[in-house]
Amino acid sequence: MKNSDKLLSWAVELQSLAQAGLYYCGDKFDEERFTRIREIAAEMVAFKGDIPVEKVKDFFCNETGYQTPKIATRAAIFQNEKILLVQESDGRWVLPGGWCDVDQSPAENTVKEVKEEAGLDVVVDSVIAVEDRAKHHAPKYLFGVTIIFFLCTVTGGEFVPNIETVASKYFSEDELPDNVSEEKNTIEQILMCFKAYRSSDWKTFFD
């Protein structure tokens, strides 16, 4: 691991410990100590990224309670042996999906995201994988993320350009676009979805 990555990992761990300490401690002096530890973590991130520390604090130090990973979902939808990708406004291609809303289960969130980004109505068939983002993606985030990949079947609908996506297309395994959004889904993850789709006894991958 590079020294810069170690610095970020230490900062993330310090932030998590400080947040838990602030939530559970009942002593005002401990609160001061944990608050300062949290500030140091933000200062480390600001120093590494050369960004204003207040901006880091707004993003990095604004939660309460015990820190847990955020949940994101991605949908694998196939037609004629091809997988559906949507093109975001920055030009990059992704599997339909996104952050889980607090009032949605992961499966419900997947259905919602597919409708919003691809214009399609789907049912969720099975779980392909449950992955720790940090083990598969760069750059590293300041918080933990768990990504759930679902195999889905289309029941209706059609694509309409929207504020999130500008195009929708099915790709075969050997013609995947070069500009895939590796930050959100890697080529390896897309290929994993092909394997799951073709398997008659796919076992959910997790790490």
Backbone as a ProteinNet text record, in pm:
[ID]
protein_1_A
[PRIMARY]
MKNSDKLLSWAVELQSLAQAGLYYCGDKFDEERFTRIREIAAEMVAFKGDIPVEKVKDFFCNETGYQTPKIATRAAIFQNEKILLVQESDGRWVLPGGWCDVDQSPAENTVKEVKEEAGLDVVVDSVIAVEDRAKHHAPKYLFGVTIIFFLCTVTGGEFVPNIETVASKYFSEDELPDNVSEEKNTIEQILMCFKAYRSSDWKTFFD
[TERTIARY]
84	0	87.9	55.3	130.9	115.2	217.1	210.9	89.6	54.7	-60.9	-190.3	-197.3	-315.4	-322.4	-205.2	-202	-252.6	-209.8	-253.1	-404.4	-463.4	-607.8	-676.7	-623.7	-682.5	-679.3	-567.8	-558.5	-658.4	-672.9	-767.2	-910.3	-945.9	-1079.9	-1105.3	-1004.5	-1020.3	-1033.1	-952	-961.8	-1098.6	-1148.9	-1281.4	-1388.4	-1380	-1478.7	-1473.8	-1352.8	-1337.8	-1388.1	-1356.2	-1399.8	-1551.7	-1612.1	-1758.1	-1826.3	-1773.8	-1829.9	-1809.8	-1691.7	-1666	-1760.1	-1786	-1877.8	-2019.5	-2055.3	-2190.7	-2209	-2105.8	-2121.5	-2071.4	-1979.4	-1923.4	-2023.4	-2013.4	-2103.1	-2029.1	-1900.7	-1817.1	-1778.7	-1794.5	-1769.5	-1622.9	-1533.4	-1391.3	-1357.3	-1420	-1401.4	-1458.3	-1570.5	-1628.2	-1530.2	-1463.2	-1362.5	-1249.5	-1205.4	-1094.9	-1135.2	-1253.5	-1298.8	-1324.3	-1374.6	-1395.1	-1262.6	-1160.6	-1029.6	-971.4	-989.9	-942.1	-1010.2	-1139.1	-1213.5	-1159.1	-1126.8	-1069.8	-934.4	-853.3	-722.6	-739.6	-837	-863.6	-898.9	-983.3	-1021.1	-900.8	-815.9	-695.7	-600.6	-591.8	-507.7	-557.9	-690.3	-748.4	-729.4	-748.9	-731.4	-586.2	-492.7	-350.8	-315.3	-366.3	-336.7	-396.2	-519	-587.9	-571.1	-503.3	-482.2	-615.6	-709.5	-841.4	-871.7	-960.3	-990.2	-1042.3	-990.6	-1029	-1177.5	-1235.8	-1378.5	-1464.7	-1419.5	-1491.6	-1487.2	-1371.7	-1359.2	-1449.6	-1451.8	-1536.1	-1683.4	-1727.9	-1868.5	-1906.1	-1812.8	-1841.9	-1807.2	-1700.6	-1637.6	-1684.3	-1731.8	-1757.8	-1899	-1994.5	-2129.6	-2230.4	-2182.7	-2274	-2262.2	-2368	-2366	-2402.4	-2376.1	-2404.8	-2290	-2301.9	-2196	-2184.3	-2061.7	-2041.6	-2050.7	-2132	-2148.6	-2134.8	-2110.6	-2097.3	-2228.2	-2214.3	-2329.3	-2358.9	-2483.3	-2525.8	-2554.2	-2498.6	-2529.4	-2572.4	-2653.2	-2698.2	-2671.4	-2652.4	-2635.7	-2718.4	-2779.1	-2867.4	-2802.4	-2804	-2756.7	-2879.5	-2899.1	-3015.9	-2966.2	-3018.4	-2969.9	-3080.4	-3036.5	-3125	-3039.5	-3079.2	-3005.3	-2855.6	-2826.5	-2688.4	-2607.9	-2674.4	-2605.8	-2652.6	-2563.3	-2594.4	-2626	-2718.5	-2760.5	-2667.8	-2619.1	-2547	-2614.6	-2608	-2661	-2543.7	-2555.2	-2448.1	-2483.9	-2397.8	-2421.6	-2382.3	-2416.7	-2394.6	-2247	-2157.7	-2014.4	-1959.4	-2047.4	-2007.7	-1970.1	-1959.7	-1917.7	-2037.8	-2012.3	-2116.7	-2116.4	-2236.3	-2249.3	-2368.2	-2366.6	-2486.3	-2585.3	-2713.7	-2810.6	-2801.9	-2807.9	-2802.3	-2761.8	-2740.4	-2700.4	-2713.8	-2703.4	-2714.4	-2853.2	-2860.3	-2988.3	-3054.2	-3178.4	-3254.9	-3293.8	-3311	-3337.1	-3472.5	-3565.6	-3697.9	-3715.8	-3605	-3611.3	-3523.3	-3573.6	-3487	-3390.5	-3279.9	-3189.1	-3258.4	-3349	-3419.7	-3512.4	-3586.8	-3676.3	-3596.5	-3481.2	-3397.2	-3348	-3315.3	-3269.3	-3378	-3499.7	-3613.7	-3632.2	-3622.7	-3641.5	-3532.2	-3406.7	-3294.2	-3299.9	-3338.7	-3349.6	-3456.6	-3568.2	-3675.5	-3628.4	-3557.5	-3513.1	-3405	-3310.7	-3194.8	-3212	-3288.1	-3303.2	-3445.8	-3540.9	-3679.9	-3750.6	-3689.5	-3744.3	-3808.1	-3912.2	-3972.5	-3905.4	-3858.8	-3790	-3837.7	-3813.8	-3826.5	-3686.8	-3659	-3529.3	-3535.3	-3443.1	-3445.7	-3354	-3231.8	-3135.8	-3020.8	-2943.8	-2826.5	-2702.8	-2633	-2510.1	-2392.6	-2381.1	-2265.7	-2293.8	-2224.2	-2222.9	-2075.5	-2031.4	-1889.1	-1854.8	-1738.8	-1680.8	-1613	-1662.9	-1610.8	-1460.5	-1407.4	-1265.5	-1174.7	-1227	-1147	-1147.3	-1230.2	-1245.3	-1232.2	-1237	-1243.7	-1138.2	-1105.1	-1026.6	-1100.3	-1088.7	-1013.7	-1088	-1014.8	-1073.5	-1165.7	-1281.9	-1375.6	-1342.9	-1398.3	-1378.9	-1474.6	-1553.6	-1647.6	-1658.3	-1703.4	-1719.7	-1843.1	-1834.1	-1946.3	-1960.5	-2081.3	-2114.2	-2200.5	-2157.7	-2232.1	-2299.6	-2428.4	-2503.7	-2542	-2501.6	-2534	-2651.6	-2757.5	-2877.4	-2896.3	-2939.2	-2981.4	-3130.4	-3166.1	-3303.4	-3360.5	-3493.9	-3565	-3656.9	-3655	-3738.5	-3881.6	-3976.6	-4118.2	-4187.3	-4118.8	-4179.4	-4097	-4151.1	-4085.7	-3992.5	-3939.6	-3843.4	-3759.7	-3642.6	-3551.2	-3597.8	-3584.1	-3609.4	-3494.2	-3425.2	-3316.5	-3365.3	-3279.3	-3318.5	-3199.9	-3214.6	-3109.8	-2986	-3000.5	-2887.6	-2821.2	-2899.3	-2844.8	-2890.3	-2801.6	-2830.2	-2849.6	-2815.5	-2829.9	-2837.3	-2886.2	-2900.2	-2872.7	-2791.1	-2754.5	-2715.7	-2746.2	-2703.4	-2569.6	-2476.6	-2343.2	-2313.5	-2249.9	-2203.1	-2075.4	-2035.1	-1918.9	-1790.5	-1780.4	-1657.2	-1663.7	-1766.4	-1776	-1809.1	-1765.1	-1791	-1719	-1778.6	-1716.7	-1589	-1500.6	-1374.5	-1396.4	-1496	-1517.1	-1622	-1597	-1680.9	-1642.6	-1739.8	-1713.6	-1659.3	-1526.9	-1463	-1483.4	-1512.7	-1538.6	-1666.4	-1760.8	-1890.6	-1906.7	-1855.6	-1855.7	-1739.7	-1661.4	-1543.2	-1580	-1489.4	-1507.4	-1518.1	-1435.4	-1439.7	-1577.4	-1638.9	-1772.2	-1877.1	-1865.2	-1958.5	-1942.3	-1817.7	-1792.6	-1845.4	-1837.1	-1894.1	-2044.9	-2110.4	-2255	-2287.2	-2203	-2222	-2213.1	-2114.2	-2096.8	-2218.8	-2269.1	-2386.3	-2508.2	-2525.9	-2638.9	-2637	-2518.1	-2504.7	-2503	-2486.9	-2474.6	-2611.3	-2625.1	-2751.2	-2751.7	-2635.5	-2628.4	-2531.2	-2545	-2455.4	-2467.2	-2353.6	-2349.4	-2308.4	-2387.1	-2362.9	-2219.4	-2148.9	-2012.5	-2018.6	-1933.1	-1925.7	-1784	-1746.8	-1614	-1619.6
-119.4	0	124.9	223.5	346.9	426	507.7	587.4	679.8	736.5	825.9	750.3	623.3	541.5	505.7	480.7	451.3	570.6	690.5	811.2	824.7	799.7	809.1	701.8	579.7	471	502.4	558.5	596.7	706.1	803.4	912.3	860.4	769.7	711.9	634.4	558.2	481.2	574.5	679.5	776.1	842.2	879.4	941.2	846.6	719.5	621.3	602.3	590.9	574.3	697.4	815.6	938.5	952.1	914.4	924.2	831.6	708.4	613.7	665.1	721.6	774.5	887.4	977.2	1087.5	1037.8	927.2	874	805.1	732.1	649.6	714.8	809	865.2	957.2	967.4	1054.8	1161.5	1172.2	1265.1	1382.3	1505	1622.2	1634.1	1585.8	1591.9	1490.9	1373.4	1275.2	1328	1398.3	1457.1	1554	1632.3	1725.1	1649.5	1540.2	1462.3	1397.5	1336.9	1271.2	1372.7	1490.7	1595.9	1637.5	1648.6	1686.7	1577.4	1452.1	1341	1347.1	1376.3	1387.7	1502.8	1612.3	1726.6	1691	1616.9	1575.9	1486.5	1396.8	1309.8	1394	1495.5	1583.5	1661.4	1706.1	1779.7	1691.7	1563.9	1470.7	1455.7	1441.2	1427.1	1555.3	1669.8	1797.8	1815.9	1775.6	1786.9	1698.1	1574.6	1480.7	1527.8	1579	1617	1761.5	1839.2	1981.4	2052.5	2029.1	2091.7	2157.3	2257.9	2328	2232.1	2246.6	2155.9	2167.7	2287.1	2302.5	2223.2	2215.3	2135.2	1987.7	1943	1804.1	1778.2	1870.4	1853.2	1841.8	1923.9	1919.2	1782.4	1719.2	1590.3	1473.1	1490.2	1380.8	1370.7	1479.7	1484.3	1531	1498.9	1551.3	1445.2	1322.7	1216.9	1192.3	1132.2	1092.9	945.5	888.3	747.2	660.2	531.7	438.1	433.7	448.2	457.5	320.9	310.6	186.3	216.4	113.2	137.5	185.7	262.7	299.9	184.9	176.5	69.1	126.9	62.1	96.2	-30.8	-15.3	-131.4	-109.5	-220.1	-218.1	-331.3	-303.7	-401	-458	-589.8	-658.4	-705.4	-647.4	-675.7	-724.2	-835.5	-895.8	-906.7	-895.4	-916.3	-970.4	-1086.4	-1148.6	-1161.7	-1210	-1233	-1104.7	-990.4	-862.5	-798.2	-717.7	-653.8	-505.7	-455.1	-316.4	-224.6	-120.6	-12.3	119.3	213.5	347.2	445.3	549	648.2	771.7	805.4	921	1049.4	1162.1	1290.3	1320.9	1253.5	1273.7	1186.3	1106.1	1022.5	881.2	850.8	716.9	623.5	492.9	391.9	315.5	285.2	215.6	119.9	23.5	-55	36.1	28.4	112.1	86.7	194.1	176.4	303.4	293	409.4	383.6	491.9	480.9	434.4	357.9	313.1	425.8	453.8	549.5	485.9	569.5	516.6	447.2	480	419.4	306.5	257	150.8	33.1	-87.8	-204.5	-207.8	-282.5	-289.8	-331.9	-429.2	-474	-364.3	-300.6	-191.3	-76.5	-48.6	59.3	29.6	-96.1	-136.4	-113.7	-154	-133.4	15.6	97.2	241.4	303.3	264.4	321.5	283.2	159.3	116.6	197.7	220.7	300.1	442.3	502.1	640.3	654.6	560.5	575.8	509.9	400.9	327.7	329.2	379.1	385.6	251.7	149.4	14	-30.8	-111.1	-179	-316.3	-349.8	-477.7	-546.5	-676.3	-753.3	-803.1	-810.1	-857.7	-1008.7	-1079	-1225.4	-1286.6	-1233.6	-1294.6	-1199.3	-1234.4	-1156.1	-1218.1	-1138.8	-1186.6	-1177.1	-1062.8	-1041.4	-932.9	-943.2	-839.5	-807.5	-688.1	-657.9	-534.1	-539.6	-424.1	-338.1	-216.2	-131.6	-111.1	-96.2	-66.3	-175.9	-298.5	-409.9	-419.6	-338.4	-352.2	-221.6	-108	20.1	119.1	211	329.7	449.3	566.4	596.7	551.9	547.8	510.3	620.7	581.9	678.4	704.7	813.6	848.3	772.8	684.1	603.4	466.8	368.6	234.5	224.9	141.5	120.5	-28.8	-79.6	-215.7	-207.6	-276.3	-275.5	-411	-408	-531.9	-533.7	-641.3	-658.5	-755.8	-712	-792.8	-831.1	-953.2	-996.5	-965.2	-894	-846.4	-886.2	-888.9	-918.3	-802.1	-761.2	-649.4	-696.6	-614.9	-645.1	-538.5	-427.5	-322	-195	-89.9	39.8	61.8	184.1	218.8	337.6	349.9	455	593	688.5	829.9	908.5	992	1073	1152.3	1162.9	1228	1303.6	1354.8	1438.1	1357.3	1224.3	1140.2	1070.2	1025.5	945.7	999.4	986.5	1041.6	933.5	808.3	700.1	567.2	467.6	331.7	233.9	130.2	37	-98.2	-204.6	-339.1	-370.1	-426.8	-458.5	-607	-666.4	-804.4	-803.8	-922.4	-933.3	-884.3	-900.1	-862.6	-723.8	-645.7	-510.5	-406.5	-432.9	-337.2	-205.8	-92.8	36.5	59.4	139.9	171	264.3	351.1	451.7	406.9	290.3	244	321.4	357.3	429.8	332.9	315.9	219.5	256.4	382	422.8	359.6	328.5	276.2	127.6	81.8	-61.9	-90.3	-188.6	-220.9	-316.4	-328.2	-426.7	-566.2	-595.1	-726.7	-755.4	-654.9	-673.8	-697.4	-626.8	-649.1	-790.2	-835.6	-972.3	-1075.6	-1044.6	-1132	-1146.8	-1037.9	-1042.9	-1134.5	-1130.8	-1223.4	-1368.4	-1397.9	-1534.5	-1578.4	-1487.4	-1521.1	-1546.6	-1465.3	-1478.7	-1613.7	-1659.4	-1783.3	-1908.4	-1889.9	-2004.5	-2054.2	-2184	-2243.3	-2261.1	-2248	-2263.9	-2163.4	-2038.3	-1934.2	-1919.5	-1914.8	-1893.4	-1748.5	-1679.1	-1537.7	-1515.9	-1423.7	-1391.4	-1285.2	-1298.3	-1195.2	-1187.6	-1069.7	-1054.6	-956.2
0	0	0	-83.6	-90.1	40.2	71.1	192.7	194.5	77.5	70.7	99.7	53.9	82.1	230.1	291	434.3	514.3	475	543.8	539.1	422.2	408.5	491.2	490.5	569	717.9	764.2	905.9	938.8	849.8	873.3	880.5	790.8	790.5	919.2	965.8	1089.3	1209.4	1214	1323.7	1327.4	1209	1202.2	1255	1217	1261.7	1412.8	1467.7	1612.8	1687.6	1635.1	1699.8	1696.6	1583.8	1572.6	1671.3	1682	1779	1921.5	1948.6	2081.5	2118.2	2021.8	2047.5	2074.7	2010.6	2026.1	2161.8	2205.4	2324.4	2453.2	2443.4	2566.8	2634.4	2767.2	2841.1	2918.8	2894.8	2968.3	2878	2927.7	2843.1	2802.2	2890.2	2856.2	2746.6	2752.7	2645.3	2513.9	2521.5	2400.9	2334.9	2416	2361.9	2294.5	2358.5	2301.6	2169.1	2167.3	2043.9	1932.5	1970	1870.6	1808.7	1893.7	1841.6	1752.8	1789.1	1704.9	1568.3	1568.8	1442.8	1358.3	1422.8	1351.5	1290.6	1365.6	1314.6	1191.3	1196.1	1080.9	958.5	977.5	866.6	815.7	906.8	867.3	787	821.5	746.9	603.7	588.4	455	374.5	439.2	371	326.1	411.5	378.3	260.1	261.8	153.3	21.2	26.5	-97.1	-136.7	-51.6	-78.6	-103.4	-11.8	-19.8	114.2	118.4	243.6	350.6	472	579.2	611.2	598.1	627.1	528.5	405.3	306.1	343.7	391.8	435.7	555.5	650.2	768.8	731.8	636.4	594.5	540.9	471.1	408.7	499.8	577.7	650.4	794.9	851.9	995.6	1027.7	943.4	963.5	1004.5	1037	1078.1	1227.3	1283.2	1423.5	1432.9	1549.6	1568.3	1523.4	1548.4	1510.6	1358.3	1308.2	1163.5	1097.6	994.2	918.9	769.9	687.4	542.5	480.9	374.6	293	196.3	150.8	60.3	-78.3	-180.6	-319.4	-391.8	-494.5	-571.8	-720.3	-792.8	-938.5	-998	-1113.3	-1178	-1302.8	-1314.1	-1434.6	-1512.1	-1630.9	-1714.2	-1850	-1895	-2019.9	-2123.7	-2249.5	-2364.2	-2478	-2529.4	-2640	-2609.4	-2488.1	-2444.4	-2428.3	-2421.8	-2402.8	-2273.2	-2213	-2085.4	-2106.6	-2028.1	-2039.9	-1960.2	-2027.2	-1962.1	-1996.9	-1904.2	-1930.7	-1930.7	-2012.6	-2023.5	-1942.5	-1848	-1763.8	-1836.8	-1777.9	-1844.9	-1868.4	-1794.6	-1816.1	-1928.1	-1991.6	-2103.8	-2068.2	-1940	-1899	-1884.5	-1904.7	-1902.6	-1770.4	-1720.2	-1592.4	-1596.2	-1505.7	-1478	-1406	-1436.9	-1365.2	-1215	-1137.5	-992.7	-922.7	-790.6	-713.2	-564.4	-487.3	-342.5	-301.2	-194	-140.4	-61.5	-91.6	-12.2	120.7	222.3	356.5	366.1	277.4	283.6	182.3	126.7	26.9	68.9	46.6	63.4	-55.4	-47.2	-161.9	-291.3	-284.2	-404.5	-456.7	-365.9	-406.6	-467.6	-409.3	-459.8	-601	-626.1	-759.2	-863.1	-831.2	-921.9	-949.3	-845.6	-858.9	-946.6	-921.2	-996.1	-1143.9	-1172.7	-1312.5	-1384.3	-1316.5	-1377	-1403.6	-1308	-1322.6	-1429	-1433.5	-1521.4	-1657.4	-1664.3	-1790	-1843.3	-1764.4	-1808.1	-1810.6	-1751.8	-1760.5	-1629.7	-1642.5	-1528.3	-1516.8	-1397	-1378.8	-1252.6	-1248.9	-1125.4	-1090.2	-962.1	-914.8	-896.6	-962.2	-961	-855.4	-844.5	-753.5	-725.1	-623.2	-586	-650.4	-729.9	-793.3	-697.2	-630.6	-543.3	-441.2	-328.5	-225.6	-201.6	-245	-245.5	-163.7	-102.8	-34.5	-140.1	-158.2	-264.8	-256.5	-136.6	-119.5	-175.2	-188.1	-238	-390.3	-454.9	-599.9	-677.7	-608.2	-677.7	-629.9	-717.5	-683.5	-744.6	-686.8	-565	-440	-328.9	-201.1	-153.3	-100.7	-45.7	101.5	155	295.1	386.4	331.5	408.9	343.2	419	364.1	276.2	173.6	82.2	54.5	65.1	23.9	-101.4	-208.4	-334.5	-353.9	-382	-407.7	-555.5	-624.1	-765.6	-777.1	-846.8	-863.2	-1010	-1034.4	-1166.8	-1180.2	-1286.1	-1302.1	-1437.7	-1445.3	-1569.7	-1603.9	-1729.8	-1775.8	-1797.6	-1751.6	-1773.1	-1857.8	-1882.9	-1963.4	-1958.1	-2021.4	-2019.2	-2136.5	-2147.5	-2251.1	-2204.9	-2262.7	-2219.2	-2263.2	-2172	-2200.9	-2139.4	-2217.6	-2160.4	-2039.3	-1937	-1812.3	-1754.1	-1633.2	-1575.5	-1535.8	-1527.5	-1487.7	-1605.1	-1701.7	-1811.5	-1946.6	-2046	-2178.8	-2284.4	-2250.1	-2347.6	-2274.4	-2345.9	-2292.7	-2405.5	-2377.7	-2484.3	-2425.8	-2500.8	-2462.9	-2530.5	-2453.1	-2503	-2485.1	-2586.3	-2571.2	-2488.7	-2445.7	-2357.6	-2423.9	-2555.1	-2624.4	-2688.3	-2656.9	-2712.8	-2606.5	-2483.6	-2376.5	-2406.3	-2374.8	-2405.9	-2326.1	-2383.2	-2314.8	-2196.3	-2206.3	-2102.2	-1999.9	-1940.9	-1830.2	-1704.5	-1622.2	-1498.5	-1394.2	-1394.3	-1304.5	-1158.3	-1131.6	-994.1	-940	-1031.2	-988.9	-1018.6	-1132.2	-1162.8	-1256.9	-1220.7	-1299.7	-1412.9	-1508.8	-1615.8	-1556.3	-1455.7	-1392	-1331.7	-1272.9	-1215.3	-1323.5	-1434.5	-1545.2	-1600.7	-1615	-1663.1	-1563.3	-1434.4	-1331.9	-1352.6	-1390.2	-1414.6	-1532.5	-1637	-1749.6	-1701	-1617.8	-1566.9	-1485.9	-1402.8	-1321.6	-1409.1	-1511.7	-1602.8	-1674.6	-1711.2	-1787.4	-1700	-1570.9	-1480.7	-1436.1	-1430.4	-1383.2	-1232	-1168	-1022.7	-961	-1002.3	-952.9	-801.3	-735.1	-591.6	-566.1	-488.2	-461.4	-412.6	-479.7	-438	-329.9	-229.5	-124.1	-72.6	-22.3	35	153
[MASK]
+++++++++++++++++++++++++++++++++++++++++++++++++++++++++++++++++++++++++++++++++++++++++++++++++++++++++++++++++++++++++++++++++++++++++++++++++++++++++++++++++++++++++++++++++++++++++++++++++++++++++++++++

